[in-house]
Amino acid sequence: MIEPRALIAPLRRIHEEIRAAVVQACEDAAAGDLARVAHEGEGDTIYAVDRVSEERLAALVERELGSFGPIVLVAEGLPGGRVVLPAGRSEAEAALRVLVDPIDGTRGLMYQKRSAWILTGVAPNRGPGTRLRDVVAAVQTEVPLVKQHLADTLWAVRGEGAGAERFNRLTGERTPLRLRPSGAPTIAHGFAMVARFFPGARDELAAIDEEIVAAALGPVRPQYISTGGQLYELMAGHDRFVADLRPLLESVLARRGLALGICCHPYDLATELIAREAGLVVTDHRGAPLDAPLDVEADLAWVGYANQAIRAQVEPLLQAALRRRGLM
């Protein structure tokens, strides 16, 4: 049986190589080059900067995790969304399923507006039925802006809590980092958000946002187009509540003659285990524990609360707003 703790070090090595390659590409290339669309898929848009990490991913995973046995690598950009490593082995033989988002927050990074994140969650292979709740180890690594010399890495093993470290790119120094979700009992005087990244039904999401805030009397922070980044902001105590409800808007969009656009997928939440181990409350829009198949297609609605007190304040308001609109 594989000890989940043994996965953290090789996962961190994978992330650090990808981080170095992506930062180097950002230093060497003009923003316009990295922003070029490399592939337009149903689940997401792949940009040139995504290819920098994707091209290295399979080889790094095979090199670092191959000693644990055959692996099913699940990631955007792979044919069919997954590949078995090493080549020639079958999914049934695999010991692990490794869910990866090589760059979460591509748009912000390629224009050097915000850091991006590398996200990886590892679960025992239970075939196509393997789900997010099966993840036993996860690592989340910041890909910093070129002008930024500090970058954070977070990790967790199920049942053992979360760890974090800050890396200085200039000196190579690594220092322990304590991330602590907000202990405030309310979102008042703090930051909170309902994600509404892209056009189509922003008015409906904004109305839900306004309804919650009006009842709870708390301000809302600007949007952060990175699920890993949103979880980090919650874990760091910067944000107190985040809701990404995009999949629920499919019927609203259909009535307007529009198709549902890009949504959060399981790989965007590959490191949700770290958030839970750090003390966050992460649920689906109905309040149930977040869960999904380990694939690249499923559309996920999720809600994150800094603590149970925030959940008690906001969840009834959120669900009431959704019910009034026939969204749950």
Short mmCIF file of the C-alpha atoms (twelve columns), coordinates in Angstrom:
data_MODEL
# 
_entry.id   MODEL 
# 
loop_
_atom_site.group_PDB 
_atom_site.id 
_atom_site.type_symbol 
_atom_site.label_atom_id 
_atom_site.label_alt_id 
_atom_site.label_comp_id 
_atom_site.label_asym_id 
_atom_site.label_seq_id 
_atom_site.Cartn_x 
_atom_site.Cartn_y 
_atom_site.Cartn_z 
_atom_site.pdbx_PDB_model_num 
ATOM 1   C CA . MET A 1   0.000   0.000  0.000   1 
ATOM 2   C CA . ILE A 2   1.327   3.440  -0.935  1 
ATOM 3   C CA . GLU A 3   1.939   5.830  1.958   1 
ATOM 4   C CA . PRO A 4   0.335   9.161  0.917   1 
ATOM 5   C CA . ARG A 5   3.018   11.170 2.731   1 
ATOM 6   C CA . ALA A 6   5.635   9.684  0.394   1 
ATOM 7   C CA . LEU A 7   3.943   11.398 -2.555  1 
ATOM 8   C CA . ILE A 8   4.515   14.963 -1.362  1 
ATOM 9   C CA . ALA A 9   8.253   15.274 -2.097  1 
ATOM 10  C CA . PRO A 10  8.069   13.993 -5.704  1 
ATOM 11  C CA . LEU A 11  4.986   16.112 -6.369  1 
ATOM 12  C CA . ARG A 12  6.850   19.166 -5.141  1 
ATOM 13  C CA . ARG A 13  9.771   18.386 -7.441  1 
ATOM 14  C CA . ILE A 14  7.378   18.159 -10.396 1 
ATOM 15  C CA . HIS A 15  5.836   21.496 -9.488  1 
ATOM 16  C CA . GLU A 16  9.165   23.228 -9.017  1 
ATOM 17  C CA . GLU A 17  10.406  22.185 -12.455 1 
ATOM 18  C CA . ILE A 18  7.186   23.347 -14.079 1 
ATOM 19  C CA . ARG A 19  7.300   26.615 -12.147 1 
ATOM 20  C CA . ALA A 20  10.863  27.308 -13.239 1 
ATOM 21  C CA . ALA A 21  10.061  26.554 -16.884 1 
ATOM 22  C CA . VAL A 22  6.953   28.735 -16.940 1 
ATOM 23  C CA . VAL A 23  8.643   31.674 -15.205 1 
ATOM 24  C CA . GLN A 24  11.549  31.406 -17.658 1 
ATOM 25  C CA . ALA A 25  9.121   31.401 -20.581 1 
ATOM 26  C CA . CYS A 26  7.430   34.495 -19.182 1 
ATOM 27  C CA . GLU A 27  10.798  36.218 -18.869 1 
ATOM 28  C CA . ASP A 28  11.840  35.298 -22.410 1 
ATOM 29  C CA . ALA A 29  8.618   35.898 -24.339 1 
ATOM 30  C CA . ALA A 30  6.458   38.899 -25.049 1 
ATOM 31  C CA . ALA A 31  3.018   38.814 -23.428 1 
ATOM 32  C CA . GLY A 32  1.355   38.589 -26.824 1 
ATOM 33  C CA . ASP A 33  3.258   35.402 -27.654 1 
ATOM 34  C CA . LEU A 34  2.160   33.653 -24.471 1 
ATOM 35  C CA . ALA A 35  -1.435  34.825 -24.935 1 
ATOM 36  C CA . ARG A 36  -1.770  33.155 -28.333 1 
ATOM 37  C CA . VAL A 37  -4.592  30.580 -28.376 1 
ATOM 38  C CA . ALA A 38  -3.043  27.148 -28.924 1 
ATOM 39  C CA . HIS A 39  -6.282  25.147 -28.765 1 
ATOM 40  C CA . GLU A 40  -9.960  25.898 -28.238 1 
ATOM 41  C CA . GLY A 41  -11.658 22.970 -26.511 1 
ATOM 42  C CA . GLU A 42  -15.091 22.349 -25.043 1 
ATOM 43  C CA . GLY A 43  -13.846 22.503 -21.467 1 
ATOM 44  C CA . ASP A 44  -11.307 25.305 -21.623 1 
ATOM 45  C CA . THR A 45  -9.104  27.455 -23.816 1 
ATOM 46  C CA . ILE A 46  -5.454  26.388 -24.055 1 
ATOM 47  C CA . TYR A 47  -2.964  29.225 -24.502 1 
ATOM 48  C CA . ALA A 48  0.665   29.110 -25.598 1 
ATOM 49  C CA . VAL A 49  1.841   29.515 -22.001 1 
ATOM 50  C CA . ASP A 50  -0.168  26.402 -21.043 1 
ATOM 51  C CA . ARG A 51  1.866   24.372 -23.506 1 
ATOM 52  C CA . VAL A 52  5.061   25.189 -21.598 1 
ATOM 53  C CA . SER A 53  3.833   23.185 -18.617 1 
ATOM 54  C CA . GLU A 54  1.823   20.568 -20.506 1 
ATOM 55  C CA . GLU A 55  4.794   19.531 -22.643 1 
ATOM 56  C CA . ARG A 56  6.774   18.616 -19.519 1 
ATOM 57  C CA . LEU A 57  4.007   17.182 -17.400 1 
ATOM 58  C CA . ALA A 58  3.809   13.541 -18.493 1 
ATOM 59  C CA . ALA A 59  7.576   13.040 -18.483 1 
ATOM 60  C CA . LEU A 60  7.921   14.600 -15.027 1 
ATOM 61  C CA . VAL A 61  5.069   12.556 -13.580 1 
ATOM 62  C CA . GLU A 62  6.511   9.344  -14.989 1 
ATOM 63  C CA . ARG A 63  9.988   10.189 -13.712 1 
ATOM 64  C CA . GLU A 64  8.966   11.229 -10.208 1 
ATOM 65  C CA . LEU A 65  6.012   8.931  -9.527  1 
ATOM 66  C CA . GLY A 66  6.884   5.928  -11.668 1 
ATOM 67  C CA . SER A 67  8.350   4.058  -8.706  1 
ATOM 68  C CA . PHE A 68  4.850   3.839  -7.206  1 
ATOM 69  C CA . GLY A 69  3.639   1.786  -10.166 1 
ATOM 70  C CA . PRO A 70  1.626   2.589  -13.299 1 
ATOM 71  C CA . ILE A 71  -0.260  5.895  -13.143 1 
ATOM 72  C CA . VAL A 72  -3.359  7.343  -14.763 1 
ATOM 73  C CA . LEU A 73  -2.558  11.006 -15.402 1 
ATOM 74  C CA . VAL A 74  -5.699  13.147 -15.750 1 
ATOM 75  C CA . ALA A 75  -5.170  16.655 -17.109 1 
ATOM 76  C CA . GLU A 76  -6.512  19.183 -19.584 1 
ATOM 77  C CA . GLY A 77  -4.629  19.011 -22.884 1 
ATOM 78  C CA . LEU A 78  -4.136  15.236 -22.877 1 
ATOM 79  C CA . PRO A 79  -5.905  13.143 -25.554 1 
ATOM 80  C CA . GLY A 80  -9.215  12.168 -24.005 1 
ATOM 81  C CA . GLY A 81  -8.222  14.008 -20.849 1 
ATOM 82  C CA . ARG A 82  -6.000  11.227 -19.514 1 
ATOM 83  C CA . VAL A 83  -3.062  8.963  -20.279 1 
ATOM 84  C CA . VAL A 84  -1.617  5.848  -18.643 1 
ATOM 85  C CA . LEU A 85  2.067   5.978  -17.721 1 
ATOM 86  C CA . PRO A 86  4.302   4.303  -18.656 1 
ATOM 87  C CA . ALA A 87  3.084   3.712  -22.195 1 
ATOM 88  C CA . GLY A 88  1.786   0.239  -22.821 1 
ATOM 89  C CA . ARG A 89  0.252   -0.259 -19.388 1 
ATOM 90  C CA . SER A 90  -3.491  -0.375 -18.788 1 
ATOM 91  C CA . GLU A 91  -5.688  1.729  -16.509 1 
ATOM 92  C CA . ALA A 92  -6.595  -1.393 -14.555 1 
ATOM 93  C CA . GLU A 93  -2.927  -1.882 -13.629 1 
ATOM 94  C CA . ALA A 94  -2.483  1.661  -12.322 1 
ATOM 95  C CA . ALA A 95  -1.890  2.221  -8.630  1 
ATOM 96  C CA . LEU A 96  -2.687  5.942  -8.685  1 
ATOM 97  C CA . ARG A 97  -4.808  8.536  -10.437 1 
ATOM 98  C CA . VAL A 98  -3.071  11.903 -10.597 1 
ATOM 99  C CA . LEU A 99  -5.298  14.910 -11.319 1 
ATOM 100 C CA . VAL A 100 -3.362  17.978 -12.492 1 
ATOM 101 C CA . ASP A 101 -4.015  21.518 -13.602 1 
ATOM 102 C CA . PRO A 102 -0.563  22.554 -14.881 1 
ATOM 103 C CA . ILE A 103 -1.482  26.257 -14.830 1 
ATOM 104 C CA . ASP A 104 -4.577  27.440 -13.010 1 
ATOM 105 C CA . GLY A 105 -4.998  31.148 -13.684 1 
ATOM 106 C CA . THR A 106 -3.402  31.279 -17.126 1 
ATOM 107 C CA . ARG A 107 -4.950  34.569 -18.216 1 
ATOM 108 C CA . GLY A 108 -3.688  36.538 -15.251 1 
ATOM 109 C CA . LEU A 109 -0.195  35.086 -15.585 1 
ATOM 110 C CA . MET A 110 0.256   35.513 -19.322 1 
ATOM 111 C CA . TYR A 111 -0.478  39.232 -19.030 1 
ATOM 112 C CA . GLN A 112 1.555   39.425 -15.800 1 
ATOM 113 C CA . LYS A 113 -1.402  40.626 -13.746 1 
ATOM 114 C CA . ARG A 114 -1.535  37.850 -11.115 1 
ATOM 115 C CA . SER A 115 0.280   34.721 -10.062 1 
ATOM 116 C CA . ALA A 116 -0.996  31.386 -11.344 1 
ATOM 117 C CA . TRP A 117 -0.968  28.011 -9.574  1 
ATOM 118 C CA . ILE A 118 0.038   24.434 -10.326 1 
ATOM 119 C CA . LEU A 119 -2.511  22.060 -8.781  1 
ATOM 120 C CA . THR A 120 -2.149  18.315 -8.219  1 
ATOM 121 C CA . GLY A 121 -4.269  15.823 -6.305  1 
ATOM 122 C CA . VAL A 122 -3.465  12.110 -6.057  1 
ATOM 123 C CA . ALA A 123 -5.942  9.324  -5.337  1 
ATOM 124 C CA . PRO A 124 -5.711  5.532  -5.263  1 
ATOM 125 C CA . ASN A 125 -6.869  4.247  -8.631  1 
ATOM 126 C CA . ARG A 126 -10.460 3.064  -8.330  1 
ATOM 127 C CA . GLY A 127 -11.077 3.097  -12.047 1 
ATOM 128 C CA . PRO A 128 -13.429 5.564  -13.738 1 
ATOM 129 C CA . GLY A 129 -15.317 5.809  -10.432 1 
ATOM 130 C CA . THR A 130 -12.383 7.534  -8.698  1 
ATOM 131 C CA . ARG A 131 -13.583 10.858 -7.278  1 
ATOM 132 C CA . LEU A 132 -12.325 14.022 -5.617  1 
ATOM 133 C CA . ARG A 133 -13.202 12.609 -2.213  1 
ATOM 134 C CA . ASP A 134 -10.645 9.847  -2.864  1 
ATOM 135 C CA . VAL A 135 -7.708  12.292 -3.048  1 
ATOM 136 C CA . VAL A 136 -5.207  11.459 -0.293  1 
ATOM 137 C CA . ALA A 137 -2.359  13.865 -1.104  1 
ATOM 138 C CA . ALA A 138 -2.238  17.253 -2.810  1 
ATOM 139 C CA . VAL A 139 0.265   19.979 -3.656  1 
ATOM 140 C CA . GLN A 140 -0.427  23.544 -4.811  1 
ATOM 141 C CA . THR A 141 2.452   25.713 -6.057  1 
ATOM 142 C CA . GLU A 142 2.422   29.387 -6.946  1 
ATOM 143 C CA . VAL A 143 3.805   30.453 -10.322 1 
ATOM 144 C CA . PRO A 144 4.874   34.030 -9.593  1 
ATOM 145 C CA . LEU A 145 5.004   37.051 -11.833 1 
ATOM 146 C CA . VAL A 146 8.386   37.839 -13.346 1 
ATOM 147 C CA . LYS A 147 8.730   40.855 -11.039 1 
ATOM 148 C CA . GLN A 148 7.866   38.760 -7.976  1 
ATOM 149 C CA . HIS A 149 10.637  36.967 -6.083  1 
ATOM 150 C CA . LEU A 150 8.546   35.115 -3.488  1 
ATOM 151 C CA . ALA A 151 6.339   32.113 -4.277  1 
ATOM 152 C CA . ASP A 152 4.325   29.863 -1.968  1 
ATOM 153 C CA . THR A 153 3.810   26.108 -1.947  1 
ATOM 154 C CA . LEU A 154 1.059   24.318 -0.027  1 
ATOM 155 C CA . TRP A 155 0.532   20.612 0.568   1 
ATOM 156 C CA . ALA A 156 -1.611  18.206 2.535   1 
ATOM 157 C CA . VAL A 157 -2.013  14.537 3.340   1 
ATOM 158 C CA . ARG A 158 -5.500  13.451 4.291   1 
ATOM 159 C CA . GLY A 159 -5.977  13.530 8.043   1 
ATOM 160 C CA . GLU A 160 -2.616  15.166 8.745   1 
ATOM 161 C CA . GLY A 161 -3.376  18.853 8.220   1 
ATOM 162 C CA . ALA A 162 -1.820  21.229 5.711   1 
ATOM 163 C CA . GLY A 163 1.720   22.563 5.360   1 
ATOM 164 C CA . ALA A 164 3.115   25.561 3.500   1 
ATOM 165 C CA . GLU A 165 6.438   27.117 2.551   1 
ATOM 166 C CA . ARG A 166 7.591   30.382 0.986   1 
ATOM 167 C CA . PHE A 167 10.386  30.221 -1.605  1 
ATOM 168 C CA . ASN A 168 12.718  33.110 -2.438  1 
ATOM 169 C CA . ARG A 169 13.642  32.863 -6.129  1 
ATOM 170 C CA . LEU A 170 16.599  35.212 -5.687  1 
ATOM 171 C CA . THR A 171 18.326  33.531 -2.744  1 
ATOM 172 C CA . GLY A 172 16.874  30.010 -2.852  1 
ATOM 173 C CA . GLU A 173 15.806  30.409 0.781   1 
ATOM 174 C CA . ARG A 174 12.781  28.436 1.964   1 
ATOM 175 C CA . THR A 175 10.839  29.476 5.051   1 
ATOM 176 C CA . PRO A 176 7.850   27.826 6.740   1 
ATOM 177 C CA . LEU A 177 4.589   29.635 6.125   1 
ATOM 178 C CA . ARG A 178 1.594   29.582 8.413   1 
ATOM 179 C CA . LEU A 179 -1.699  29.997 6.608   1 
ATOM 180 C CA . ARG A 180 -4.674  30.646 8.827   1 
ATOM 181 C CA . PRO A 181 -8.254  31.043 7.570   1 
ATOM 182 C CA . SER A 182 -10.136 33.993 8.990   1 
ATOM 183 C CA . GLY A 183 -11.678 33.389 12.390  1 
ATOM 184 C CA . ALA A 184 -14.178 36.225 12.013  1 
ATOM 185 C CA . PRO A 185 -17.817 35.262 12.647  1 
ATOM 186 C CA . THR A 186 -19.116 37.438 9.795   1 
ATOM 187 C CA . ILE A 187 -18.149 38.629 6.323   1 
ATOM 188 C CA . ALA A 188 -18.706 42.240 7.432   1 
ATOM 189 C CA . HIS A 189 -15.516 44.339 7.038   1 
ATOM 190 C CA . GLY A 190 -13.928 41.506 5.073   1 
ATOM 191 C CA . PHE A 191 -13.797 40.233 1.505   1 
ATOM 192 C CA . ALA A 192 -16.225 37.794 -0.123  1 
ATOM 193 C CA . MET A 193 -17.299 36.977 -3.662  1 
ATOM 194 C CA . VAL A 194 -19.596 35.065 -5.973  1 
ATOM 195 C CA . ALA A 195 -17.472 34.164 -9.008  1 
ATOM 196 C CA . ARG A 196 -18.741 35.686 -12.258 1 
ATOM 197 C CA . PHE A 197 -15.728 35.502 -14.525 1 
ATOM 198 C CA . PHE A 198 -17.264 35.578 -17.991 1 
ATOM 199 C CA . PRO A 199 -20.241 37.204 -19.767 1 
ATOM 200 C CA . GLY A 200 -23.623 35.623 -20.411 1 
ATOM 201 C CA . ALA A 201 -25.346 35.571 -17.038 1 
ATOM 202 C CA . ARG A 202 -23.316 37.943 -14.906 1 
ATOM 203 C CA . ASP A 203 -26.456 39.890 -14.071 1 
ATOM 204 C CA . GLU A 204 -28.037 36.827 -12.441 1 
ATOM 205 C CA . LEU A 205 -24.892 35.976 -10.502 1 
ATOM 206 C CA . ALA A 206 -24.480 39.613 -9.519  1 
ATOM 207 C CA . ALA A 207 -28.072 39.659 -8.248  1 
ATOM 208 C CA . ILE A 208 -27.362 36.594 -6.089  1 
ATOM 209 C CA . ASP A 209 -24.192 38.291 -4.874  1 
ATOM 210 C CA . GLU A 210 -26.071 41.489 -4.050  1 
ATOM 211 C CA . GLU A 211 -28.820 39.607 -2.234  1 
ATOM 212 C CA . ILE A 212 -26.361 37.795 0.012   1 
ATOM 213 C CA . VAL A 213 -24.310 40.910 0.716   1 
ATOM 214 C CA . ALA A 214 -27.342 43.074 1.398   1 
ATOM 215 C CA . ALA A 215 -28.509 40.566 4.007   1 
ATOM 216 C CA . ALA A 216 -25.080 39.944 5.529   1 
ATOM 217 C CA . LEU A 217 -23.782 43.539 5.218   1 
ATOM 218 C CA . GLY A 218 -20.367 42.607 3.872   1 
ATOM 219 C CA . PRO A 219 -18.343 44.017 0.959   1 
ATOM 220 C CA . VAL A 220 -17.282 41.933 -2.024  1 
ATOM 221 C CA . ARG A 221 -13.719 41.715 -3.320  1 
ATOM 222 C CA . PRO A 222 -12.706 41.838 -7.016  1 
ATOM 223 C CA . GLN A 223 -12.891 38.623 -9.032  1 
ATOM 224 C CA . TYR A 224 -9.940  36.213 -9.037  1 
ATOM 225 C CA . ILE A 225 -9.898  34.051 -12.190 1 
ATOM 226 C CA . SER A 226 -8.116  31.101 -10.571 1 
ATOM 227 C CA . THR A 227 -9.799  28.490 -8.417  1 
ATOM 228 C CA . GLY A 228 -6.518  27.600 -6.729  1 
ATOM 229 C CA . GLY A 229 -5.956  31.284 -6.076  1 
ATOM 230 C CA . GLN A 230 -9.423  31.624 -4.579  1 
ATOM 231 C CA . LEU A 231 -8.752  28.723 -2.216  1 
ATOM 232 C CA . TYR A 232 -5.410  30.265 -1.293  1 
ATOM 233 C CA . GLU A 233 -7.058  33.599 -0.453  1 
ATOM 234 C CA . LEU A 234 -9.446  31.746 1.849   1 
ATOM 235 C CA . MET A 235 -6.648  29.722 3.459   1 
ATOM 236 C CA . ALA A 236 -4.509  32.812 3.948   1 
ATOM 237 C CA . GLY A 237 -7.341  34.588 5.754   1 
ATOM 238 C CA . HIS A 238 -7.687  37.242 3.042   1 
ATOM 239 C CA . ASP A 239 -11.168 36.123 1.965   1 
ATOM 240 C CA . ARG A 240 -13.982 34.691 4.040   1 
ATOM 241 C CA . PHE A 241 -16.453 33.372 1.476   1 
ATOM 242 C CA . VAL A 242 -16.264 32.378 -2.201  1 
ATOM 243 C CA . ALA A 243 -18.984 30.855 -4.376  1 
ATOM 244 C CA . ASP A 244 -18.468 29.722 -7.961  1 
ATOM 245 C CA . LEU A 245 -21.950 28.970 -9.300  1 
ATOM 246 C CA . ARG A 246 -21.378 29.043 -13.047 1 
ATOM 247 C CA . PRO A 247 -22.800 25.563 -13.869 1 
ATOM 248 C CA . LEU A 248 -26.132 26.497 -12.277 1 
ATOM 249 C CA . LEU A 249 -26.684 29.190 -14.889 1 
ATOM 250 C CA . GLU A 250 -27.123 26.785 -17.823 1 
ATOM 251 C CA . SER A 251 -30.924 27.145 -17.884 1 
ATOM 252 C CA . VAL A 252 -30.703 30.934 -17.557 1 
ATOM 253 C CA . LEU A 253 -28.296 31.096 -20.475 1 
ATOM 254 C CA . ALA A 254 -30.415 28.706 -22.551 1 
ATOM 255 C CA . ARG A 255 -33.430 31.007 -22.180 1 
ATOM 256 C CA . ARG A 256 -31.262 33.780 -23.577 1 
ATOM 257 C CA . GLY A 257 -30.114 31.665 -26.489 1 
ATOM 258 C CA . LEU A 258 -26.630 31.275 -25.053 1 
ATOM 259 C CA . ALA A 259 -24.536 28.219 -24.250 1 
ATOM 260 C CA . LEU A 260 -22.881 27.571 -20.918 1 
ATOM 261 C CA . GLY A 261 -19.272 28.742 -21.172 1 
ATOM 262 C CA . ILE A 262 -16.142 27.742 -19.296 1 
ATOM 263 C CA . CYS A 263 -16.832 26.369 -15.826 1 
ATOM 264 C CA . CYS A 264 -14.794 25.060 -12.937 1 
ATOM 265 C CA . HIS A 265 -13.644 21.468 -13.556 1 
ATOM 266 C CA . PRO A 266 -12.306 18.794 -11.176 1 
ATOM 267 C CA . TYR A 267 -8.689  19.639 -12.009 1 
ATOM 268 C CA . ASP A 268 -9.323  23.225 -10.865 1 
ATOM 269 C CA . LEU A 269 -10.152 21.743 -7.456  1 
ATOM 270 C CA . ALA A 270 -7.426  19.095 -7.424  1 
ATOM 271 C CA . THR A 271 -6.020  20.631 -4.224  1 
ATOM 272 C CA . GLU A 272 -9.318  21.057 -2.394  1 
ATOM 273 C CA . LEU A 273 -7.942  18.574 0.159   1 
ATOM 274 C CA . ILE A 274 -5.384  21.187 1.247   1 
ATOM 275 C CA . ALA A 275 -8.183  23.680 1.852   1 
ATOM 276 C CA . ARG A 276 -10.115 21.237 4.028   1 
ATOM 277 C CA . GLU A 277 -7.029  20.168 5.945   1 
ATOM 278 C CA . ALA A 278 -6.243  23.852 6.536   1 
ATOM 279 C CA . GLY A 279 -9.639  24.272 8.187   1 
ATOM 280 C CA . LEU A 280 -11.849 25.618 5.404   1 
ATOM 281 C CA . VAL A 281 -15.379 24.410 4.780   1 
ATOM 282 C CA . VAL A 282 -15.783 23.492 1.093   1 
ATOM 283 C CA . THR A 283 -19.166 22.326 -0.205  1 
ATOM 284 C CA . ASP A 284 -21.263 22.112 -3.316  1 
ATOM 285 C CA . HIS A 285 -24.077 24.630 -3.801  1 
ATOM 286 C CA . ARG A 286 -26.476 22.418 -1.824  1 
ATOM 287 C CA . GLY A 287 -24.197 22.332 1.200   1 
ATOM 288 C CA . ALA A 288 -23.015 18.741 0.692   1 
ATOM 289 C CA . PRO A 289 -19.308 17.840 0.823   1 
ATOM 290 C CA . LEU A 290 -17.743 18.694 -2.528  1 
ATOM 291 C CA . ASP A 291 -17.259 15.689 -4.786  1 
ATOM 292 C CA . ALA A 292 -16.857 14.947 -8.484  1 
ATOM 293 C CA . PRO A 293 -15.369 12.355 -10.820 1 
ATOM 294 C CA . LEU A 294 -11.643 12.687 -11.492 1 
ATOM 295 C CA . ASP A 295 -12.021 13.818 -15.088 1 
ATOM 296 C CA . VAL A 296 -11.602 16.953 -17.188 1 
ATOM 297 C CA . GLU A 297 -15.227 17.341 -18.299 1 
ATOM 298 C CA . ALA A 298 -17.432 17.684 -15.204 1 
ATOM 299 C CA . ASP A 299 -18.730 21.195 -14.470 1 
ATOM 300 C CA . LEU A 300 -18.577 22.003 -10.758 1 
ATOM 301 C CA . ALA A 301 -20.312 24.555 -8.591  1 
ATOM 302 C CA . TRP A 302 -18.547 25.013 -5.277  1 
ATOM 303 C CA . VAL A 303 -18.653 27.176 -2.186  1 
ATOM 304 C CA . GLY A 304 -15.852 27.903 0.267   1 
ATOM 305 C CA . TYR A 305 -16.239 29.293 3.785   1 
ATOM 306 C CA . ALA A 306 -13.426 30.367 6.096   1 
ATOM 307 C CA . ASN A 307 -15.129 28.700 9.056   1 
ATOM 308 C CA . GLN A 308 -18.411 27.257 10.305  1 
ATOM 309 C CA . ALA A 309 -19.603 30.615 11.663  1 
ATOM 310 C CA . ILE A 310 -19.270 32.208 8.215   1 
ATOM 311 C CA . ARG A 311 -21.050 29.204 6.745   1 
ATOM 312 C CA . ALA A 312 -23.904 29.566 9.226   1 
ATOM 313 C CA . GLN A 313 -24.246 33.224 8.285   1 
ATOM 314 C CA . VAL A 314 -23.994 32.926 4.493   1 
ATOM 315 C CA . GLU A 315 -25.183 29.455 3.442   1 
ATOM 316 C CA . PRO A 316 -28.897 29.991 4.237   1 
ATOM 317 C CA . LEU A 317 -28.813 33.314 2.354   1 
ATOM 318 C CA . LEU A 318 -27.074 31.757 -0.639  1 
ATOM 319 C CA . GLN A 319 -29.441 28.811 -0.841  1 
ATOM 320 C CA . ALA A 320 -32.496 31.053 -0.431  1 
ATOM 321 C CA . ALA A 321 -31.258 33.222 -3.309  1 
ATOM 322 C CA . LEU A 322 -30.726 30.132 -5.473  1 
ATOM 323 C CA . ARG A 323 -34.148 28.680 -4.657  1 
ATOM 324 C CA . ARG A 324 -35.900 31.942 -5.492  1 
ATOM 325 C CA . ARG A 325 -34.346 31.728 -8.943  1 
ATOM 326 C CA . GLY A 326 -35.068 28.038 -9.448  1 
ATOM 327 C CA . LEU A 327 -31.360 27.216 -9.449  1 
ATOM 328 C CA . MET A 328 -31.552 24.446 -6.843  1 
# 
